[in-house]
Amino acid sequence: MLTVRNNQEGKQTAADSGHNFGTFYGVVLPSILTMLGAIMFLRINYITGRAGILYSLIILAISLSIVMATALSISAISSNTPVKGGGVYFLISRTLGPGFGGSIGVTLFLAQGISIPFNILGFAEAVCSDFPALAPGYLFIALGTGVLLGMITFTGADLAMKFQVLIFFALAIGILTMYAGAVPHLAPETFQANFEPVKGAVFGRLFAVFFPAVTGIMAGVNMSGDLKDPSKSIPRGIIITILLGGTLYLLEFLLYGAAFPRDELMQNPYKVIVENAPFGTGFLITLGVIAATISTALGLFVCAPRVLQALAKDSIFPQLSALAEGHGVHNEPRRATLLLLAIVIAVLLWGGLEGLSPTGISTGMNMVAEIASMCFLLTYAMVNLAAFVESYGANPSFRPRFRFFHWSVAMYGFIACILVAFYIDVFAASVALVIAWCLFIHIKRRRYKVAFGDARRGFLYSRIRMNLHRLAQTPPDPKNWRPTMVVLSSRPEQQFYMPCFATMMESARGIISMVQFVECQVDRDAFAMRDQYRKRLAEILEQHEIYNVFPEVVVCRDFDKALYVFLQSHLVGPLKPNIVMMGFPDNEDRIDRNIRNIRIIQTLHMSCVMMHNFEPYRRLLRRVVRGRVDIWWRGTNNISLMLILANLLVNDPLWQGTTLRLLRAVRTEQEAEEQRGELAHLVESARIKAETQVLVREEPYYLVLRRESADASAIFIGLSPPDSDEVFRKIFLHFNIMLEGMPPAFVVTSSGGADLRA
């Protein structure tokens, strides 16, 4: 059934709980104010001086290309799904699932949280530069500013946004004044002198200092829960922001690179702007830098708590559940804001303790910028990966309204982010990836009842489809044999040990299905019954922590006919069962049915593994097993499969305390000599570590087995079905006598598909 989701649902939810902002007020304004922050006034000239005009423009081009690729990816995702609160976290979690979403949500929150003290430190640096008498109080100015902004945000986004409108005009005037101050000093000679980088300039570090300047689009995206129409406002707003912000930074690099000497740009990056303001209007520059730093910090103060609130609402981290609660009609994240304020104060203390350098530059500000860059690059990488998975996975549901997107753009954005992160600092990038991966693993270990309908399924479907076609075109070979098992159980509540041992012998190398046949008079309620039984079977598997088994239920009138049809049809292309696992008939009433089942399995060229004496050992499944696994060889038909399955079993973590022993019983010493060499050759060619032992006994075979394997941890024994059902019935009765009171036994009938010599 194709389900069409109404995008109005997303709009209505946002409008009900948020502020119902439009494109400019909700996306462009917070994004551009975040983009035109401390770096524009305090670090651009420093970068221009050290990197030169050429490399400064390269830094700008790479940064903008990464951000534009990310913007296009965000635009495609946001125009394809109803968008609610949480911004980028919401988009990633609904595309790559809670594992990636949660880890990147935390990373994004930290990136924005660290960018706040970065801008506050820049504000304090500018104030102390304009008013040198305040320099000793640099740290206290930064801390006071952080607390004040946190309190403004705590009252609600409305007040913060009103401040941003005023700040926007002050910033615009300051930027125009800054440009006007450089124009009279433009000279071709200066441009030529500043074109190349200074000797010893570290390109990666300069990139890290600049990159936070172009990450402002996240401020607008993270307002998604407060937008009237996120699917339209986000694409328009962030692209407008990038084009406008990129143009302004390009002008500054060119104007100041062509107007002032290199030494002045590097040593007095901020003062050169103030001192050269036209007509003594340096105070407008001061207002501009104050507006830039305060607006960016304030915008991030508004956006970052909303990411944390969205994480808490999804219960990704139960420890954060208290932060999900909002305040007032607009669902203000006050608790998350207080936590963010605590983080900001801690980073300010760490970054501001060193104070200012003799030239008035904050070294702590540069360190904070590098950390923020790593977090933002990692976040952008995951955003692009999410868009790539959506598009390249060819999900039919991926129909974005935003048309200017191709999966290759997203792939470029992902690769560029990773490469740039490692170019900046290999160690820091590695640490950031390890932390994000640990968060991902932590989240993945928690099993969710609710799915986000994310794109991973579509991507995996696409890959599986392609690989199935390739696999079908590859001829099967014993070297590539893998256990594809069907576990038949009539009493899954008591026989949970069967899929447990199946996973041990599959050892993450094959596919296992557990099937319950429900015999009844099939009627129109049969499918409802099937769903009910299947749900119960899945619950039993989960209860016993058996996660790698696919549950199946067949409702039928006749078990034998249903089994015959099921084993033929339970396949996808070349993936078809080759082993059927079931219980050994422990009473005479069940023998005839088991004979019929084995005949069906034989007809379909499948192997069969019957489990005997496992009922008393159910409680020991999760314990470490010591001792020995005995394999009894009586012919060549079953030995390969028995050895392969036994070897996989003893390599399971719970069975690694056991050893393999291959036994053969003969009646004469002459036979023993022949068999010892054959067993040694068999083990050697099979590349399996096992002890071999040939027993010379004249007594019946079953007595030898009972005496030699009474203390084994498990037994493997072969069974070759005879043509006569009557003889077969006697064999079953004989096996019950032989194995009564013995350790758990696997009775194996091989179809010959597995060859351990391959």
Summary of the structure (lengths in Angstrom):
residues: 758
radius of gyration: 35.0
end to end distance: 45.4
largest distance: 116.7
contacts: 2731
relative contact order: 0.10
helix: 65%
strand: 10%
